[in-house]
Amino acid sequence: MRTKLISSLFTIFFIISCTNLPDSPFYEVDGMVSIKAASLEKTDGWELKPFQTSISKISRENPDTRGSLSFPFYIQRPGFYSVWVLSASITEDGSDNSINFRVMDEEGILLERFTLDLNSAEMLTWNRESVSGDLLQVRFDQPGHFRIVFESGGEGGVVIDKLHLTLNNQHPPFGFGYPETVQPGVDPVLAKRDQRVGLPPSWLFQPVCSSLPEDLSGIYVADLYDFASETNSVKPKRIRKQEVDTDSLLQNMQKMEAFFSENFSENRGLVFAEPVFLQDPDFKRFPTRWSIQDSFDFYEQIEKAANPRRSIYEVPFLIGSSAEVFDPSSDLFTEELLMRWVQFSAFHTIMFFPVDDVTVLKEALSDETYEHINGLIELRHRLYPYIYSLAHLIRATGVKPLRGFSQHRSQFRLGNAFLMAPHYREGMQQRAIYFPDGLWYRYSDGARYEGGQSWLVETPLNELPLFVKAGSIIPMSSSPVSGTALFDDLTVEIYTGGTGNFRLYEDDGLTNDYLQGGFTTTAFRYFEHTDYATFTIGRKFRHLDGQADVKNLTLKFKFISEPEFITAEDEQVERGTGENMWEYDGESQTLIINWKQNVHQKTDFFIQF
């Protein structure tokens, strides 16, 4: 009773303290301040203009002004705050890519002065380094009003899009950062997670082949497709350009919603557009965007897809490619570059080939390269249930399927299971790879790497630089699936050496019924001890019309010792190759259980070593 009373009094005190805060256009909320430059009052020396992915403040050249840009806010929790700025520099000569800023209190007393080192690339990027290489950090000793003032000094070409402060750097920004902290009672972390994300048709997560339009600057619609069973790839029947005011449509989410309703009355819409005007988080409701370059730069493609400090990282489903890489008549074309690109794109959120049919490449490639590419297409197709479930998870958790590293920018993860480290320079045969905490297996041969450190790894041209974390559970398609996202035949790979779980999502793959709960989930969980392991298949949550009552599952436990016996729901599972039986391959250290799973029941396996 006393605990409840104290808790209630604390809640009342917190509410009262929030409501009695002084007026301020922006507040620190739960250790975070987030302010868009576009929300600031008009000021001399700066103009509001579209820039790449956003509408940003850009400094004008004017030697008669200091070019001050002021960000006001109120701090509730004193402490050390990291200062992050979403910025860029577009000076033509590239000189003096920096800008000064001051931190002042309510009385105008100077607390700190810094010089921010600007990003010279033409892409908005989060930065917290000074020109000396020090990390930007400021201490606020007490609650109160403060402001950060940038000064261009009359120089033009400085781009400032957003300011982000985070207490003890607990929440560093990614993509477009967190929502603005204009209300002291709204948690920006939860608000970011709750941003709505629309799903494209499920077939987009299989390998997609389609020649590119000559002009990519407009809005394109794709609504029909063919499934080529001989290559396990999907081809949109038509990608047609819409004659609309592109800028107006992409900047106005109400117009975009009307556009979707008009063009997609029943099924999910699929719109291809440039990654522009992403500052409004509602853009995530209308997939998808493409980032396709005329002049191909492999490292730049990886940066766009996987660098969390880039604003384009905000795009949940991004298509990246270059037609030149696939054109044998192009000066850029080489077998090595094509193979490395296909290796990379197989683990991109969307695997896109800018050709109508991958078989047209056969004459330009060696048999070995062509077979390797076909193998990657087959692998991507088999991973369809895993990747589509990750696409659903972004709606529930706000976490993207493809996640990058701020300090290791040429590698990325696809979900929690996979680590991909592409070779991005011609002739590379080995590279340093950072492995996050845990045990990791090389996908090709099971070689083991302890995480929390970097390893120098050799990966020949025809070997996929792919690694799987111990404890991962990966549902894979056992048979061709064309269009739908209902998986009755699955191979589930379990990488032992750790514990893990995974939730499989299924729906019709085409309609918007998933928005009203028209999807099902099945949970998998693996746990191991020194002398036993357990694996659980959860009872399916919800049921869809036309969905089978039984799933055909092939459970493959990788790198596991030979069991003494196995039980399912306390009943002995017999050893053999038939239905509801288990077998063991000693050479590959793989335990295989062939199982008919009643989706309306839970099954607990006990594996005794």
matplotlib code that plots the C-alpha trace (Angstrom):
import matplotlib.pyplot as plt

x = [0.0, 2.8, 4.7, 1.5, 1.0, 4.6, 4.3, 1.1, 2.6, 5.6, 3.3, 1.3, 4.5, 5.9, 2.7, 2.5, 6.2, 5.7, 2.7, 4.5, 7.5, 8.2, 7.1, 9.6, 9.3, 11.3, 12.1, 14.5, 12.4, 13.9, 17.4, 16.8, 16.4, 15.4, 14.8, 14.3, 16.0, 12.9, 10.8, 12.9, 12.0, 13.2, 16.6, 19.0, 21.7, 19.7, 17.0, 14.7, 15.2, 14.9, 18.1, 18.6, 16.3, 14.8, 13.9, 16.8, 18.2, 21.0, 23.3, 23.5, 26.7, 26.5, 29.6, 27.4, 25.8, 26.9, 24.4, 23.1, 20.8, 19.4, 18.0, 16.2, 15.3, 14.6, 16.7, 14.9, 17.7, 21.2, 24.2, 26.6, 24.8, 26.3, 25.7, 24.7, 24.0, 22.4, 24.3, 26.2, 28.4, 27.9, 30.7, 32.0, 35.7, 35.3, 37.2, 36.5, 33.9, 33.1, 30.8, 31.1, 28.4, 27.9, 26.1, 24.5, 22.2, 19.0, 21.0, 23.2, 26.2, 28.6, 28.9, 30.8, 32.1, 32.7, 33.6, 31.7, 33.4, 30.9, 30.3, 31.4, 29.3, 26.0, 24.0, 22.8, 24.8, 24.8, 28.1, 29.4, 33.1, 34.8, 37.5, 40.1, 38.5, 37.0, 33.5, 31.0, 29.7, 28.3, 27.4, 24.3, 24.7, 21.0, 17.6, 16.8, 16.5, 19.4, 20.2, 22.7, 23.5, 25.3, 27.1, 27.9, 30.0, 28.4, 29.6, 27.2, 26.7, 26.3, 23.3, 21.8, 18.8, 18.4, 19.9, 20.0, 21.1, 21.3, 22.2, 25.4, 24.9, 22.2, 20.2, 22.4, 20.4, 20.0, 18.2, 16.3, 16.6, 13.8, 10.6, 10.8, 10.6, 7.9, 5.8, 7.5, 5.3, 5.8, 8.7, 10.5, 11.9, 8.3, 7.1, 9.7, 8.9, 5.2, 5.6, 3.4, 5.1, 3.2, 4.2, 4.7, 3.4, 5.2, 6.6, 8.9, 11.0, 11.8, 14.4, 13.0, 14.0, 12.9, 14.6, 14.8, 13.0, 15.2, 14.0, 13.9, 12.9, 9.2, 6.8, 6.3, 3.7, 3.9, 0.9, 1.2, 3.9, 5.0, 6.8, 9.6, 9.9, 13.0, 15.0, 12.9, 12.5, 9.7, 9.1, 6.7, 4.6, 4.8, 6.4, 4.6, 5.3, 2.5, 1.9, 1.7, 3.4, 6.0, 7.3, 3.9, 2.7, 5.8, 5.6, 1.9, 0.9, -2.8, -2.3, -0.2, -3.0, -5.5, -3.2, -2.9, -6.6, -7.2, -4.5, -4.8, -8.4, -7.9, -4.4, -1.2, 0.3, 3.8, 5.2, 8.8, 10.1, 13.4, 14.4, 13.4, 11.2, 11.7, 11.5, 7.8, 7.8, 4.4, 6.3, 7.0, 3.3, 3.8, 6.6, 9.1, 12.1, 14.9, 18.5, 20.0, 23.1, 24.2, 27.9, 28.3, 30.2, 29.9, 31.0, 28.5, 25.7, 26.6, 26.8, 23.4, 21.8, 23.7, 25.1, 22.8, 24.2, 22.9, 19.4, 18.5, 18.8, 15.3, 13.8, 12.5, 12.5, 15.2, 16.1, 19.7, 21.3, 23.0, 22.1, 25.8, 26.9, 24.5, 25.3, 28.0, 28.6, 29.3, 32.9, 32.1, 31.0, 33.2, 32.4, 33.9, 31.9, 28.7, 29.2, 30.1, 27.0, 24.7, 26.3, 25.5, 22.0, 21.0, 21.1, 19.8, 16.2, 15.2, 17.1, 16.7, 18.1, 17.8, 17.3, 14.1, 15.6, 18.8, 19.4, 20.4, 23.7, 24.6, 26.5, 28.7, 29.6, 31.6, 29.7, 31.1, 30.0, 26.6, 26.0, 27.1, 24.6, 21.9, 22.8, 22.4, 19.0, 18.0, 19.2, 17.4, 14.2, 14.6, 15.1, 11.7, 9.9, 12.7, 13.0, 9.2, 8.9, 11.6, 9.5, 6.5, 8.7, 9.5, 5.8, 5.9, 9.3, 10.4, 13.7, 14.7, 15.4, 18.8, 20.9, 24.3, 27.2, 28.2, 31.9, 32.1, 30.3, 31.1, 29.2, 25.7, 23.2, 20.0, 17.9, 19.7, 20.9, 23.1, 26.2, 27.2, 30.6, 30.8, 34.0, 33.6, 36.9, 38.0, 40.6, 39.8, 40.4, 40.4, 39.1, 38.8, 35.4, 34.0, 31.9, 29.4, 29.2, 28.5, 29.7, 29.5, 29.7, 30.8, 27.9, 29.9, 31.8, 30.9, 34.2, 33.8, 34.6, 34.3, 32.5, 33.4, 36.4, 37.6, 39.0, 40.9, 38.9, 39.7, 36.7, 37.5, 35.5, 33.0, 32.5, 29.7, 31.1, 28.2, 28.1, 25.4, 25.1, 24.9, 21.3, 19.7, 16.5, 16.0, 12.8, 13.4, 11.1, 11.2, 9.2, 8.5, 6.1, 4.7, 3.1, 1.5, 3.1, 1.6, 4.3, 3.1, 6.5, 9.4, 13.0, 13.9, 17.7, 18.8, 22.4, 23.4, 26.0, 23.6, 20.0, 17.5, 14.0, 12.2, 8.6, 7.3, 4.8, 2.3, -0.5, -2.0, 0.9, -1.2, -4.1, -4.1, -5.9, -2.7, -3.5, -6.7, -4.9, -5.1, -1.9, -0.7, 2.4, 4.3, 7.0, 10.1, 12.5, 15.8, 17.6, 20.7, 22.5, 25.7, 23.9, 20.6, 18.7, 15.1, 13.2, 9.7, 7.2, 4.5, 0.8, -0.1, -1.6, -4.7, -5.8, -6.5, -8.9, -7.3, -4.4, -3.4, -3.9, -0.6, 2.9, 5.5, 8.7, 12.2, 14.1, 17.9, 20.0, 23.5, 26.8, 25.2, 26.4, 24.6, 21.7, 21.0, 17.3, 14.7, 11.1, 8.3, 5.7, 7.3, 6.7, 9.7, 10.7, 12.0, 15.2, 14.8, 14.1, 10.3, 7.7, 8.0, 11.4, 15.0, 18.3, 21.9, 24.6, 27.9, 30.0, 28.2, 27.1, 23.5, 20.4, 17.4, 13.8, 11.1, 7.9, 4.2, 3.2, -0.4, -0.5, -3.2, -0.9, 2.4, 5.2, 8.2, 11.2, 13.7, 17.1, 19.3, 23.1]
y = [0.0, 2.4, 1.6, 2.4, 5.7, 6.7, 5.8, 7.8, 10.8, 10.7, 10.5, 13.5, 15.4, 14.6, 15.7, 19.0, 19.7, 19.1, 21.4, 24.2, 24.3, 27.7, 28.4, 27.4, 26.4, 23.3, 21.2, 18.6, 15.4, 12.3, 13.5, 14.6, 17.8, 17.6, 20.6, 21.0, 24.0, 24.4, 25.1, 28.2, 31.7, 33.4, 35.0, 37.0, 35.0, 31.7, 30.5, 27.5, 25.4, 21.7, 19.9, 16.3, 14.3, 17.3, 21.0, 22.6, 25.9, 26.9, 29.8, 32.6, 34.4, 37.9, 39.5, 42.1, 39.6, 37.2, 34.7, 33.7, 30.7, 30.2, 27.0, 27.8, 25.1, 24.4, 21.9, 20.0, 17.5, 18.9, 17.0, 16.4, 16.5, 15.3, 17.7, 16.2, 18.3, 16.9, 19.0, 19.2, 21.6, 22.5, 25.0, 24.7, 24.8, 22.6, 25.1, 25.7, 23.0, 24.1, 26.4, 28.1, 27.9, 29.2, 27.7, 30.4, 30.6, 32.7, 35.8, 35.5, 34.4, 32.3, 28.7, 27.0, 27.8, 25.1, 24.8, 22.0, 20.0, 19.7, 16.8, 17.8, 15.1, 16.1, 14.1, 15.1, 13.4, 13.5, 14.8, 15.5, 16.2, 19.5, 20.5, 19.3, 15.9, 16.2, 15.1, 17.9, 17.9, 20.6, 20.6, 22.2, 22.7, 23.5, 23.6, 26.6, 28.3, 27.9, 28.3, 27.1, 29.7, 28.8, 31.6, 31.3, 34.4, 35.5, 32.3, 30.5, 26.8, 25.6, 23.2, 22.8, 20.5, 19.4, 19.7, 16.8, 16.8, 13.6, 13.2, 11.1, 10.2, 7.7, 8.1, 9.0, 10.0, 7.9, 8.7, 11.9, 11.6, 11.7, 13.8, 17.4, 17.8, 20.5, 18.9, 18.0, 15.0, 13.2, 10.6, 11.1, 7.5, 6.1, 8.6, 7.5, 3.8, 4.5, 6.2, 4.3, 2.2, 0.8, -2.5, -2.9, -6.1, -9.1, -10.1, -7.1, -9.0, -11.7, -11.1, -8.5, -8.0, -5.0, -2.6, 0.9, 3.9, 6.4, 9.2, 8.3, 11.8, 11.2, 8.9, 5.4, 2.8, -1.0, -3.1, -6.4, -9.0, -12.4, -15.1, -16.8, -20.2, -21.2, -18.3, -17.8, -14.1, -11.6, -9.3, -6.4, -6.4, -2.7, 0.2, 3.2, 6.9, 8.9, 12.4, 14.3, 17.3, 15.1, 17.7, 18.8, 15.2, 14.0, 17.1, 16.7, 13.5, 14.2, 14.4, 11.2, 9.4, 10.5, 9.4, 5.9, 5.7, 6.6, 4.2, 1.3, 0.8, -2.7, -3.9, -2.4, 0.4, 0.2, 3.6, 4.2, 7.7, 9.5, 9.7, 13.4, 15.2, 12.6, 15.0, 14.1, 10.7, 10.0, 9.2, 5.7, 4.9, 5.0, 2.7, 2.7, 4.8, 4.1, 5.4, 4.6, 6.2, 6.9, 6.8, 3.8, 3.9, 0.6, 2.1, 5.0, 2.5, 0.7, 4.0, 5.0, 1.7, 1.0, 4.2, 5.2, 8.7, 9.4, 10.9, 8.4, 5.7, 6.7, 4.9, 1.5, -0.1, 1.3, 0.1, 0.6, -0.3, 0.8, -0.2, 0.1, -2.7, -5.1, -3.8, -5.8, -3.0, -0.5, 0.5, -0.1, -3.8, -6.5, -10.0, -9.2, -6.0, -7.6, -10.6, -8.4, -6.3, -9.3, -10.6, -7.2, -6.9, -10.4, -9.1, -5.6, -4.9, -5.3, -7.3, -5.5, -6.3, -3.5, -6.0, -7.7, -11.2, -12.2, -14.9, -12.2, -11.9, -15.6, -15.0, -12.2, -14.3, -17.4, -20.5, -20.3, -16.7, -17.3, -20.3, -18.3, -15.5, -18.0, -19.5, -16.1, -15.6, -19.0, -18.1, -14.8, -16.6, -19.1, -16.3, -14.7, -15.8, -14.4, -11.1, -10.5, -11.1, -8.4, -6.1, -6.7, -6.1, -2.6, -1.8, -3.3, -2.1, 0.6, -1.3, -1.5, -4.9, -3.6, -2.0, -0.4, 0.5, 4.1, 3.2, 0.2, 1.7, -0.9, -3.7, -4.2, -6.6, -8.0, -8.6, -10.1, -13.2, -12.0, -9.9, -8.9, -7.4, -6.8, -6.3, -2.8, -2.4, -4.4, -7.0, -7.3, -10.9, -10.1, -7.4, -6.5, -7.2, -6.2, -8.8, -7.7, -9.5, -13.2, -16.2, -16.0, -18.6, -18.0, -19.0, -20.9, -23.3, -22.7, -21.1, -19.5, -16.0, -14.6, -11.3, -8.0, -7.6, -7.3, -10.2, -10.2, -12.5, -14.0, -14.1, -15.2, -13.7, -16.6, -16.8, -14.8, -12.6, -13.6, -14.6, -15.9, -15.3, -18.2, -18.5, -17.3, -18.9, -18.5, -19.6, -20.4, -21.3, -25.0, -24.5, -21.7, -19.0, -16.6, -13.5, -14.7, -14.6, -17.8, -20.4, -24.0, -25.6, -24.3, -25.2, -23.6, -23.3, -23.0, -21.9, -23.4, -22.0, -19.3, -18.7, -16.9, -16.4, -15.3, -14.4, -15.5, -13.2, -14.3, -12.6, -12.6, -10.4, -8.1, -6.4, -3.9, -6.3, -6.5, -2.9, -4.3, -7.4, -9.5, -11.4, -14.3, -14.9, -18.0, -17.8, -19.9, -20.1, -21.9, -22.4, -24.6, -25.8, -27.8, -31.2, -30.4, -27.9, -27.0, -25.7, -24.3, -23.8, -21.5, -21.8, -19.7, -16.3, -15.6, -17.6, -16.5, -17.9, -20.5, -21.0, -24.6, -26.2, -28.1, -26.8, -29.1, -28.1, -29.3, -28.2, -28.0, -27.5, -26.5, -27.3, -29.4, -32.5, -35.8, -36.3, -39.3, -38.8, -36.2, -35.7, -33.6, -32.7, -35.4, -38.1, -39.9, -38.8, -41.8, -41.8, -42.2, -40.3, -40.3, -37.9, -36.7, -38.4, -37.2, -37.9, -36.7, -35.9, -36.2, -34.7, -31.4, -31.6, -31.1, -32.4, -32.7, -33.1, -33.6, -32.4, -32.0, -29.0, -28.5, -24.7, -24.5, -26.2, -25.5, -28.0, -28.2, -30.2, -31.5, -32.5, -34.5, -34.9]
z = [0.0, 1.0, -2.3, -4.3, -2.5, -3.1, -6.8, -7.1, -5.4, -7.7, -10.7, -9.6, -8.8, -12.3, -14.0, -12.0, -12.6, -16.4, -16.6, -14.7, -17.0, -18.5, -22.0, -24.6, -28.3, -27.6, -24.5, -23.3, -22.9, -21.3, -21.9, -25.5, -27.6, -31.2, -33.4, -37.2, -38.7, -40.9, -37.7, -36.8, -37.5, -40.6, -40.2, -42.3, -44.1, -44.3, -46.6, -46.5, -49.6, -50.8, -50.4, -51.3, -48.9, -47.0, -46.8, -45.0, -44.0, -46.4, -45.7, -48.3, -49.2, -47.6, -46.1, -44.3, -41.9, -39.2, -40.5, -37.1, -36.9, -33.3, -31.8, -28.4, -25.9, -22.2, -20.3, -17.4, -16.6, -16.1, -17.3, -20.2, -23.6, -26.9, -29.7, -33.1, -36.2, -39.4, -42.0, -45.2, -47.1, -50.8, -51.3, -54.8, -54.0, -50.9, -48.7, -45.1, -44.6, -41.0, -39.1, -35.7, -33.1, -29.6, -26.6, -24.4, -21.4, -21.0, -20.1, -23.2, -21.3, -23.4, -22.1, -24.9, -28.4, -31.0, -34.7, -36.3, -39.1, -41.9, -44.2, -47.7, -49.4, -51.0, -48.6, -45.2, -42.5, -38.7, -37.3, -33.8, -34.5, -34.2, -36.7, -34.2, -34.1, -30.6, -30.0, -29.3, -25.8, -23.6, -19.8, -18.5, -14.7, -14.0, -15.6, -17.7, -21.1, -23.5, -27.1, -29.7, -32.3, -35.6, -37.5, -41.1, -41.1, -44.4, -46.2, -48.4, -49.0, -45.4, -44.9, -41.5, -41.2, -37.6, -34.1, -31.7, -28.1, -26.0, -22.4, -22.1, -25.7, -24.7, -27.9, -30.8, -33.9, -37.1, -40.3, -39.8, -36.1, -33.5, -33.7, -32.5, -28.7, -28.7, -25.9, -22.6, -22.0, -25.3, -25.3, -28.7, -28.6, -28.4, -30.9, -33.4, -32.9, -33.4, -36.8, -39.2, -42.0, -45.0, -46.6, -50.3, -52.0, -50.6, -54.0, -53.8, -51.2, -53.7, -56.5, -58.8, -62.5, -64.5, -66.9, -65.6, -67.1, -68.8, -66.5, -62.8, -61.6, -61.5, -59.8, -61.1, -60.3, -60.6, -59.9, -61.8, -62.0, -63.4, -61.5, -63.4, -61.7, -63.7, -62.2, -58.9, -59.8, -60.1, -63.0, -62.8, -66.0, -66.2, -64.3, -65.6, -65.0, -63.5, -65.0, -61.7, -60.0, -58.3, -55.8, -54.8, -54.3, -52.3, -50.0, -49.2, -47.5, -47.9, -51.6, -51.5, -49.6, -52.2, -55.0, -53.4, -53.0, -56.6, -58.0, -55.6, -54.5, -53.2, -53.2, -51.7, -53.6, -55.0, -55.9, -57.0, -56.3, -55.6, -51.9, -51.6, -49.0, -46.4, -43.5, -42.9, -41.3, -43.0, -46.2, -44.7, -45.3, -49.0, -50.2, -51.8, -52.9, -55.2, -55.0, -58.4, -59.7, -63.3, -62.2, -60.0, -56.8, -54.8, -51.5, -51.9, -52.5, -49.3, -47.4, -48.6, -47.6, -44.4, -42.8, -39.9, -39.9, -43.4, -43.7, -46.4, -43.8, -42.8, -45.9, -44.7, -48.2, -50.5, -54.0, -55.1, -58.4, -61.5, -65.0, -66.1, -63.8, -65.7, -69.2, -70.9, -73.4, -70.6, -69.8, -66.2, -66.7, -65.2, -64.0, -60.6, -60.1, -61.2, -58.8, -55.9, -56.5, -56.7, -53.4, -51.8, -53.2, -52.1, -48.6, -49.4, -48.2, -51.9, -54.4, -57.7, -61.1, -63.7, -66.6, -67.8, -67.5, -65.8, -68.4, -70.9, -68.9, -69.6, -72.8, -71.1, -68.1, -67.4, -66.4, -62.9, -62.4, -63.9, -61.6, -58.6, -59.4, -59.9, -56.5, -54.9, -56.5, -55.2, -51.7, -51.7, -52.8, -50.0, -47.5, -48.5, -45.3, -43.1, -44.9, -45.2, -41.5, -40.9, -43.0, -40.7, -37.7, -38.6, -38.1, -34.6, -33.4, -35.7, -36.5, -40.1, -41.7, -42.9, -40.2, -40.5, -38.2, -37.6, -37.2, -39.6, -42.6, -45.3, -43.5, -42.3, -40.7, -42.1, -39.0, -36.0, -37.9, -40.7, -41.0, -44.5, -45.3, -49.1, -51.0, -52.4, -54.3, -57.3, -56.6, -52.8, -51.6, -47.9, -45.5, -41.9, -40.5, -37.1, -35.4, -32.8, -29.5, -29.6, -31.7, -35.5, -38.2, -41.8, -43.9, -46.5, -44.3, -40.6, -39.6, -36.2, -35.1, -31.6, -31.5, -29.9, -32.1, -35.7, -37.8, -41.1, -43.2, -46.6, -49.0, -52.6, -55.5, -55.6, -51.9, -50.2, -47.4, -45.1, -41.5, -39.2, -35.4, -33.1, -31.7, -34.9, -36.1, -39.9, -41.6, -45.3, -48.1, -49.1, -52.3, -54.8, -53.5, -56.1, -54.7, -51.5, -48.1, -46.7, -46.0, -45.6, -46.4, -44.4, -43.6, -40.3, -39.7, -36.1, -35.5, -32.2, -29.8, -28.4, -27.5, -29.7, -30.9, -34.1, -35.0, -38.4, -40.0, -42.8, -44.7, -48.2, -49.4, -51.6, -49.8, -46.9, -44.6, -42.5, -41.3, -39.6, -38.1, -41.2, -40.5, -38.5, -36.4, -35.2, -32.6, -32.5, -29.5, -29.0, -25.7, -24.9, -21.8, -21.5, -21.8, -23.4, -25.6, -26.1, -29.1, -29.1, -31.9, -30.7, -31.5, -34.4, -33.5, -35.6, -38.6, -42.2, -44.7, -46.9, -44.5, -43.9, -40.5, -40.8, -41.7, -43.2, -41.3, -41.8, -38.6, -39.2, -36.1, -37.3, -35.5, -32.8, -31.0, -31.8, -29.4, -27.2, -27.5, -28.5, -27.1, -28.4, -25.8, -23.6, -26.2, -27.7, -31.2, -33.2, -35.1, -38.9, -42.2, -42.1, -40.9, -37.3, -37.0, -36.6, -38.2, -37.7, -40.2, -38.3, -41.1, -41.1, -37.4, -38.4, -36.6, -38.9, -37.6, -40.2, -38.5, -39.3, -37.1, -36.2, -36.3, -33.6, -31.0, -29.3, -29.6, -27.1, -28.2, -25.6, -27.0, -24.7, -25.5]

ax = plt.figure().add_subplot(projection="3d")
ax.plot(x, y, z, "-o")
ax.set_aspect("equal")
plt.show()
